[in-house]
Amino acid sequence: MTKTQQEKYEIFKSLHERAGSFLIPNAWNAGTAMMLTSLGFDAVATTSAGLAFALGRCDGVAALSRGETLVNCREIVEATDLPVSADLEEGFGATPESCAETIRLAVGVGLVGGSIEDATGNPLDPIFEFEQAVDRVRAASEISRDLPFLLTARAENYLHGKDDLDDTVRRLQAFEEAGADVLYAPGLPNLDAIRTVCEAVSKPVNVVMGRGGATYTVEDLQDVGVKRISVGGSFARAALGAFMAAAKEVKENGTFHYAQEALSHKETSDFMIQPKTS
């Protein structure tokens, strides 16, 4: 039986309230959402990086329009009966009003969660000024308060060369006070920093893995207080890595051994929607 949006929201909310950590892998289209669903995950997230790469664009603020992002989100929502939380970048506009409108539209395509980040997209001034960043989260929180939607607020310092844990914690605490349901600081350098963030706030914390560098297990992250673990664009990059390895083998060696590791046509088809027959 297909779940309603409200039912998906209640499930998603309960995942953040139960004991321990949970995994929320990132799909970049309907097909990958179906494949992740088949593996028994509890929820699915989207990835702006994965979508950007699929469209032949660099990842980053302004690489994707709000319309393109929401079309992709709708396709993912319709492909799975799991709760879906979206990467909504910086809210597709600098103003608090633009963030609020993005949340309203996100709920309209069936999403039950999503993130707003404090990155500006301007390499010369990459992070929104503190008060503006907080106002943007507050506006997103206020519109989501009576909607089936969990708001994640992201502090992007460590992705933009600002390795300032104190400022990152200050922002996350302010985002929590402004009404965010989940807090997220991608790129934290080590488990001690992750533990510091988790201890500094009372709302659930999301951590992204798969970016390279140090790796931790689910148990490691759970032990320092992480509630939700995502993978960002790393599954998409892993898929592209396999694609490039296969293409290089064919071009450079004239061999086709890559096919031994590939899913068969039948295996792949079994994940997807089967055509209806009369």
NORSULLIN-V365553 format. One line per field, one symbol per residue. phi: phi as a letter, one per 40 degrees, with the letter a starting at -180 (. if undefined). psi: psi as a letter, one per 20 degrees, with the letter a starting at -180 (. if undefined). burial: b if it has 16 or more other C-alpha atoms within 10 Angstrom, else e. A space follows every 10 residues. Layout:
phi: ???
psi: ???
burial: ???
This chain:
phi: .ccccccccc ccccccbccg cbcbcbcbac cccccccccg ccabbbbccd cdcccgbcci dgcbcccccc ccccccdcca cccbbbcbfc ggiccdcccc cccdccccch cbaabbbbcc gcccacbddd ccccdccccc ccccdbbcab cbbbbcdccb gbcbcccccd cccccccchc cbbabcgdca cccccdcccc bbcdbcbbbg chgcbbcdcd cccchccbbb bfcccccccc ccccccccdc ccbgbbcdcc ccccdcdccc ccccccbc
psi: ppqrhggggh ggghhiirqr qqpnqpqjrg ghghghghij qhrqrrphgg gghhjkqqqr pjhqrggggh gggghggiiq jqqppqokcj jlqhqhhhgg hggghghhjj qjrrqprkph iohimipqqg hggghggggh ghhihjqmpp ppppojgiik jnmnhghggg ghghhghijq hqqpnqjphr hghgggghii rirqpppprj irbqqqrggg hhhjjpgpor jcjhhghggh ghghggghgg ghikrkhhhh iqqrgggghh hrppqpq.
burial: eeeebeebbb bbbebbeeeb bbbbbbbbbb bbbbbbbeee ebbbbbbbbb bbbeeeebbb bebbebeebb ebbbbbbebb bbbbbbbbbb bbbbebebbb bbbbebbebb bbbbbbbbbb beeeebbbee eebbbbbbbb bebbeeebbb bbbbbbbbee eeeebeebbb bbbbbbebbb bbbbbbbbee beebbebbee bebbbbbbbb eeeeeeebee bbebbbbbbb bbbbbbbeee eeeeebbeee eeeeeeeeee eeeeeeeeee bbeeeeee
